[in-house]
Amino acid sequence: MVAPTVKRRRPLTPYLLIAPALLFLAAFFGYPMVQGLILAVYDDEAVLPLLSDPGIEADSVGTLPQGTGLTVLDQRANLIEDEITSDLLTEDWFRVSALDNNDQTVEGWAPETRIRIREEAEDGTPLAGTVRTKLAAGADPQTTLFAEASESADVAAKLDARTRVRIEEIATLELWFLVTPQADETEVDQSLEGWAPSRFIQVFGEGENGRIDRGTDGEFTWRFVEKMTEDRFFGPAWRTTLLLMVLILPIQFVLATLMALIIHARLKATSIFLYIYSIPMGMSDLAVGILFFSLFTGNGFINSFLEGIGVLDGPKSFLSADTRNWIIAAIVLAELWRATSIVMVIIVSGLQAIPDETLEAAELFGASYWQRVRHIMLPLLRPSIQVALILRTILAFQVFAVVIALGGGEVVTVLANETYRQYFTLRNTNVASAYAVFILLLSIASAFFYLRAVRTQDELSKT
C-alpha cells in the first residue's frame, strides 16, 4: 500500500523577514537612484508651449526649446490666473469712477499708465487721481475705460484729460507676449507664432527681442551628461580619482593584511595593537584631513622635524598651488591612515573564520608561516578580500572631505568634489546628478569586476 503524499506548506517566515529589507532598499536605495538618474537625463524645463491666445487654458500651437531667441510681435496684459507671483512682468489696472461731460457717473478699467495718482491712503493705496494728457501727435485725446481689465474688452466710456477719478479697485495683470523665433534660429519652425507668459520669457532692450528662459514641458536629453564631460574640471577630477585609487588600494591592502596577521598571531599585546589600529575608525574624514593639514603647514610637525635634523633651512610650503604632487602625497597618507583599519577589520574577520585545525595540520606537515599565509590563508580569505575591495573602491570614488581639507578642491579635485561644486556652488542639480550617476556606474562596474576577478574555489567550480 502506497503511503499518501503529504503536501508540505511553504513557510512564510522567510518572506516576512525579506519584505522589510525589500521595502528599505526600495525607499532608501531604489527611489533615490531612479530620481538621480532622471535628473541626469531628463530636463523638466526643456520646451515651452506657445498658445493660441494669451491665457493658460488656450490651445498649444507648438513648442520651442529653452534658450530659443525670440522676436516679440505684440504684448497684452492678462489677469494672473494662478498662484505664481515670482518672475513675472506685471502692470496694474485701476477700476475708476468719474463724472463725464454730461455729469453722468461712468465706471471702467484703465491701465495705471493713464492715471496720475493724486491721493493715497496711509498705507500707500491709491484713492484718487486724474486722467493723464496724451502728448503723442494725432492720438485720441480721450482715455478709454474698458469693461474689464483688458484692452481687448468692450469700451465702457471715455474720459477727457485731467478728469478727476476715484480709484475703486486695483488689479495686477501679467504681461503676455506674442512671439516667433528669430531668423537665425534655423533648428526650429520659423513659421511658429504664439503667446507665452512673461514668467517664462526674458525680454531685452525696447521689448522687441528676447529668449525663452525656461519651459514647462520636459524631455529626455544627453545635454547634462555632455556638460559634465565638457566641464574643464571633469578630466582632472577623473584622472586624480583613478590615480588615488591606484596609489592607495595596493598599499592599503598590504598594510591591512600585515596588521590583520599581527592580530591573528595572538601575541601578548594583540589587544593593544587592535585598539591602536582602530583609532582612525573613530574619526571623521574632515577631522583626518584637518589633522594632516596641520602636519604639512609651515609650523607643522614635518617642517619642524626636517628643520631639526638639518634637511631644511626654513619652512617649506608643501600644500600650495605650485606643489600639486605634495598635495596628492598628503591625501594618500591621510587616506592610508584613515581607512586602512576598515580593510583590516574585514580581513581579521576572515582570518578568524579559518579553522585552527587547518592551519595546525599545515604546520604539522612542515609548512612554514609564510607558506601557510600564501597557500592557505590568502586563498581562504578571498571572500573577505572581495568584500574589502568592493567597499574600499566605492569609498575611494567618494573621497571628498580629505581632498577639500588638504587641497581646497581647486588645485587637486576629484569626482565627488565636482559633484558638490555643481550642486552647491553652481546650483546645477542636473549636472551634479550626472556626476553622481557617473560615480555610481563606476562603483557598480568595479564591484562587478571584483566579483568576477576574485572568486572562491566554489564559485570557480560552478563556472
C-alpha positions in Angstrom: 0.0 0.0 0.0 1.4 3.3 -1.1 1.5 5.9 1.7 -0.4 9.1 0.8 1.8 12.1 -0.1 1.7 15.0 2.3 1.8 18.3 0.7 4.2 20.5 2.7 3.2 24.0 3.3 5.8 26.6 2.3 6.9 28.6 5.4 6.0 32.3 5.2 8.6 33.4 7.8 11.5 33.9 5.4 9.3 36.0 3.1 8.1 38.1 6.1 11.7 38.7 7.0 12.6 39.7 3.4 9.8 42.1 3.0 11.2 44.9 5.3 14.6 44.6 3.6 13.0 45.0 0.2 11.0 48.0 1.4 14.1 49.5 2.8 16.0 49.0 -0.4 13.2 50.5 -2.5 12.7 53.5 -0.3 16.4 54.4 0.5 18.2 53.0 -2.5 16.0 52.3 -5.4 13.9 55.5 -5.3 16.9 57.9 -4.8 18.8 56.2 -7.5 16.0 56.4 -10.0 15.4 60.1 -9.2 19.1 60.8 -9.6 19.1 59.1 -13.0 16.1 61.0 -14.1 17.7 64.3 -13.1 20.8 63.4 -15.1 19.0 62.6 -18.3 15.7 64.5 -18.1 15.1 68.2 -18.4 11.7 69.2 -17.0 12.1 72.7 -18.4 13.3 71.8 -21.9 10.5 73.2 -24.1 7.9 75.9 -23.8 4.5 75.5 -25.5 3.2 78.6 -27.4 -0.5 79.2 -27.0 -3.1 80.4 -29.5 -4.4 83.1 -27.1 -2.9 84.9 -24.0 -4.4 82.6 -21.4 -3.2 79.4 -19.6 -6.2 77.5 -20.8 -5.6 78.3 -24.5 -4.6 75.6 -27.0 -1.0 75.0 -27.8 0.1 75.8 -31.4 3.6 74.3 -31.0 6.7 74.2 -28.7 10.1 75.9 -28.7 13.2 74.7 -26.8 14.7 76.5 -23.9 17.1 79.3 -24.9 15.5 80.0 -28.3 15.8 83.6 -29.5 12.5 85.3 -30.0 11.1 88.3 -31.8 8.3 90.0 -29.9 5.3 90.9 -32.1 2.8 92.1 -29.6 2.0 92.1 -25.9 -1.1 92.0 -23.8 -1.8 92.1 -20.0 -4.0 89.4 -18.5 -5.2 88.7 -15.0 -2.9 86.3 -13.2 -4.9 83.0 -13.2 -2.8 81.0 -10.7 -0.7 81.5 -7.5 2.6 82.0 -9.2 3.8 85.5 -8.3 7.6 85.4 -9.0 9.5 86.1 -12.2 6.5 88.0 -13.7 6.4 91.1 -15.7 3.2 92.8 -14.5 1.2 96.0 -14.9 -1.6 97.4 -12.7 -5.0 98.4 -13.8 -7.4 100.7 -11.9 -11.2 100.4 -11.8 -12.2 104.1 -11.7 -15.4 106.1 -11.4 -15.8 109.7 -12.6 -18.3 112.2 -14.0 -18.4 112.6 -17.8 -19.2 115.7 -19.7 -22.9 115.2 -19.1 -22.4 114.9 -15.3 -23.2 111.2 -15.5 -21.2 108.7 -13.4 -19.2 106.3 -15.5 -17.1 103.4 -14.5 -14.5 101.2 -16.1 -10.9 99.9 -16.1 -7.8 101.9 -17.2 -4.1 101.0 -17.2 -2.0 102.6 -14.4 -0.1 104.5 -17.1 -3.2 106.5 -17.9 -4.0 107.7 -14.3 -1.9 110.2 -12.3 -2.3 109.4 -8.6 -3.3 112.5 -6.6 -4.4 110.9 -3.3 -3.2 107.9 -1.3 -4.2 106.2 1.9 -1.8 105.9 4.8 -0.6 102.5 3.6 0.1 103.9 0.1 -3.0 102.5 -1.6 -4.1 104.9 -4.4 -7.5 106.5 -3.7 -8.0 109.2 -6.4 -6.2 110.8 -9.4 -6.6 112.5 -12.7 -6.6 111.3 -16.3 -3.2 111.9 -17.9 -2.9 114.1 -21.0 -1.8 112.3 -24.2 1.1 114.0 -25.8 1.5 111.9 -29.0 0.6 113.8 -32.1 -2.6 112.5 -33.7 -3.6 110.4 -30.7 -7.1 110.3 -29.4 -7.1 113.0 -26.6 -9.6 111.0 -24.5 -8.7 108.0 -22.4 -10.7 104.8 -22.9 -12.3 102.9 -20.0 -12.8 99.2 -20.6 -15.5 96.9 -19.2 -12.8 94.6 -17.9 -9.1 94.9 -17.1 -8.0 94.2 -20.7 -7.6 96.3 -23.8 -9.5 93.6 -25.8 -12.6 94.1 -23.6 -15.6 96.3 -24.6 -15.3 100.1 -24.2 -17.2 101.3 -21.2 -16.6 105.0 -21.5 -14.2 107.7 -22.5 -12.8 110.5 -20.3 -11.1 113.8 -21.1 -7.7 114.6 -19.9 -7.4 116.0 -16.3 -10.7 114.5 -15.4 -10.7 113.7 -11.7 -11.4 110.0 -11.0 -11.9 107.9 -7.9 -9.9 104.6 -7.8 -12.3 101.8 -6.7 -10.2 98.7 -7.2 -6.7 97.6 -8.3 -5.9 94.6 -10.5 -2.4 93.2 -11.2 -2.0 91.7 -14.6 0.8 89.6 -16.1 2.2 90.6 -19.5 1.9 88.0 -22.3 3.9 88.2 -25.4 3.1 87.2 -29.0 6.4 85.8 -30.2 8.0 84.0 -33.1 11.5 82.5 -33.5 14.2 84.8 -34.7 15.5 84.4 -38.2 18.8 82.9 -37.1 17.1 80.1 -35.2 17.3 77.6 -38.0 16.7 74.5 -36.0 13.1 75.4 -35.1 9.9 76.1 -37.2 10.3 79.7 -38.4 6.5 80.0 -39.0 5.6 79.2 -35.5 3.8 82.1 -33.7 2.0 82.1 -30.4 1.6 83.6 -27.0 3.7 83.0 -23.9 3.5 84.5 -20.3 6.4 86.7 -19.1 7.4 84.3 -16.3 9.0 82.0 -18.9 10.5 84.7 -21.3 13.3 87.2 -20.9 12.7 90.3 -22.9 15.6 92.6 -23.9 16.0 96.3 -24.6 13.0 98.0 -26.0 10.9 94.9 -25.8 11.4 93.8 -29.4 13.6 90.7 -28.8 14.0 88.1 -26.1 14.6 84.4 -25.4 12.9 81.5 -23.7 14.3 81.5 -20.2 12.6 78.2 -19.1 10.0 75.8 -20.3 7.0 74.0 -18.8 7.4 70.6 -20.5 10.3 68.1 -20.2 12.1 65.8 -22.5 14.9 63.2 -22.2 18.3 64.7 -23.1 22.1 64.0 -23.0 22.8 67.7 -22.6 23.6 67.4 -18.9 26.0 64.5 -19.5 27.6 66.5 -22.2 28.0 69.4 -19.9 29.7 67.1 -17.4 32.1 65.7 -19.9 32.9 69.1 -21.3 33.4 70.6 -17.9 37.1 71.7 -17.6 37.3 70.0 -14.2 35.9 66.7 -15.3 39.2 65.4 -16.8 41.4 66.4 -13.9 38.8 65.0 -11.4 38.5 61.7 -13.2 42.3 61.2 -13.5 43.0 62.2 -9.9 40.4 59.9 -8.6 41.9 57.0 -10.5 45.4 58.0 -9.5 44.4 58.0 -5.8 42.9 54.5 -6.2 46.0 53.1 -7.9 48.2 54.6 -5.2 46.1 53.9 -2.2 44.5 50.4 -2.7 47.6 48.2 -3.1 49.5 49.9 -0.2 46.4 49.8 1.9 45.7 46.1 1.4 49.3 45.2 2.1 49.3 47.2 5.3 45.8 45.9 6.3 46.9 42.3 5.7 50.1 42.7 7.8 48.0 44.3 10.6 45.5 41.5 10.5 48.2 38.9 10.6 49.7 40.5 13.7 46.4 40.4 15.4 45.7 36.9 14.3 49.0 35.7 15.7 47.6 36.2 19.2 50.6 37.8 20.6 50.6 39.1 24.2 50.0 42.7 23.1 47.3 41.7 20.4 44.5 43.7 22.1 46.8 46.8 22.3 47.6 46.5 18.6 43.9 46.2 17.8 43.0 49.3 19.8 45.8 51.3 18.2 44.8 50.2 14.7 41.2 51.0 15.3 41.7 54.6 16.4 41.2 56.1 12.9 37.8 54.5 12.6 36.5 56.8 15.2 37.5 60.0 13.3 35.6 61.7 10.5 37.0 62.3 7.1 37.2 66.0 7.6 38.9 65.7 11.0 41.6 63.5 9.5 42.0 66.0 6.6 42.5 68.8 9.1 44.9 66.7 11.2 47.1 66.0 8.2 46.9 69.6 7.0 48.3 70.7 10.4 51.2 68.3 9.9 52.1 69.8 6.5 51.8 73.6 7.4 54.8 75.9 7.8 54.8 75.4 11.5 53.7 71.7 11.4 55.4 68.6 12.6 57.0 67.7 9.2 58.7 71.1 8.7 59.8 71.2 12.3 61.2 67.7 12.1 63.1 68.3 8.8 64.5 71.6 10.1 65.5 69.9 13.3 67.6 67.2 11.5 69.1 69.8 9.2 67.3 68.8 6.0 65.6 72.1 5.6 66.9 75.6 6.3 63.4 77.1 6.7 59.8 76.2 6.4 58.7 74.6 3.1 55.3 75.2 1.6 54.0 71.7 1.0 50.4 72.5 0.3 50.1 75.2 -2.3 49.1 75.8 -5.9 52.7 75.0 -7.0 53.0 71.8 -5.1 50.3 69.6 -6.6 52.3 66.4 -6.1 52.8 67.1 -2.4 49.0 67.6 -2.0 48.4 64.2 -3.7 51.0 62.6 -1.4 49.4 64.2 1.7 45.9 62.9 0.5 47.4 59.4 0.0 48.9 59.4 3.5 45.8 60.7 5.1 43.6 58.1 3.3 46.0 55.3 4.2 45.9 56.3 7.9 42.1 56.8 7.9 40.8 53.8 6.0 43.3 51.0 6.4 41.7 50.0 9.7 38.4 49.4 7.8 40.1 46.9 5.5 41.9 45.4 8.4 38.7 44.6 10.3 37.3 42.8 7.3 40.4 40.7 6.9 40.6 39.9 10.6 37.1 38.6 10.5 38.0 36.5 7.5 41.1 35.1 9.3 39.0 34.2 12.4 36.7 32.1 10.2 39.6 29.9 9.1 39.6 26.7 11.2 42.6 26.4 13.5 42.7 22.7 12.6 43.5 23.6 9.0 46.5 25.8 10.0 47.7 23.3 12.6 47.6 20.5 10.0 49.7 22.5 7.6 52.2 23.3 10.3 52.3 19.6 11.2 53.2 18.8 7.6 56.1 21.2 7.8 54.7 24.3 6.1 56.4 27.5 7.2 54.4 30.5 8.4 54.7 32.3 5.1 53.7 29.2 3.2 50.6 28.9 5.3 49.8 32.5 4.6 50.3 32.1 0.9 48.7 28.7 0.2 46.1 28.5 2.9 45.2 31.9 4.5 45.1 34.0 1.3 43.0 31.6 -0.7 40.5 31.2 2.1 40.4 35.0 2.5 39.1 35.5 -1.0 35.5 36.3 0.1 36.8 38.8 2.7 39.2 40.4 0.2 36.4 40.6 -2.3 34.2 42.5 0.2 37.0 44.7 1.3 38.0 45.6 -2.3 34.4 46.5 -3.2 33.9 48.6 -0.1 37.2 50.4 -0.3 36.9 51.1 -4.0 33.4 52.6 -3.6 34.8 54.7 -0.7 37.7 55.8 -2.9 35.3 57.1 -5.6 33.6 59.1 -2.8 36.7 60.6 -1.2 35.9 64.3 -0.7 36.5 65.9 2.8 40.2 64.9 2.9 40.7 66.5 -0.6 38.9 69.7 0.5 40.9 70.0 3.7 44.3 69.4 2.1 43.9 71.0 -1.3 40.8 73.2 -1.1 39.3 71.4 -4.1 40.9 73.7 -6.7 44.5 72.6 -7.3 43.6 68.9 -6.8 40.0 67.9 -7.4 38.1 64.6 -7.5 34.7 63.4 -8.8 32.9 63.8 -5.5 34.2 67.4 -5.2 32.9 68.3 -8.7 29.5 66.8 -7.8 29.4 69.1 -4.7 30.6 72.1 -6.8 28.0 71.7 -9.4 25.2 71.3 -6.8 26.2 73.8 -4.2 28.3 76.5 -5.9 26.8 76.5 -9.5 23.3 75.4 -8.4 23.1 73.0 -11.3 21.4 69.9 -9.9 21.2 68.1 -13.3 24.9 68.2 -13.9 25.6 67.3 -10.3 23.3 64.3 -10.7 25.2 63.3 -13.9 28.4 63.3 -11.8 26.7 61.3 -9.1 25.3 58.7 -11.6 28.8 58.5 -13.1 30.3 57.7 -9.7 27.5 55.1 -9.2 28.2 53.4 -12.5 32.0 53.3 -11.7 31.2 51.7 -8.4 28.9 49.1 -9.9 31.5 48.3 -12.6 34.2 47.9 -10.1 32.1 45.7 -7.9 31.2 43.5 -10.9 34.9 43.3 -11.8 35.9 42.2 -8.3 33.1 39.7 -8.1 34.5 38.1 -11.3 38.2 38.5 -10.7 38.3 37.5 -7.0 36.3 34.3 -6.8 36.3 31.4 -4.4 37.0 27.8 -5.3 33.3 27.0 -5.1 32.5 29.9 -7.5 35.2 28.8 -9.9 34.0 25.2 -9.9 30.5 26.3 -10.8 31.6 28.2 -13.9 
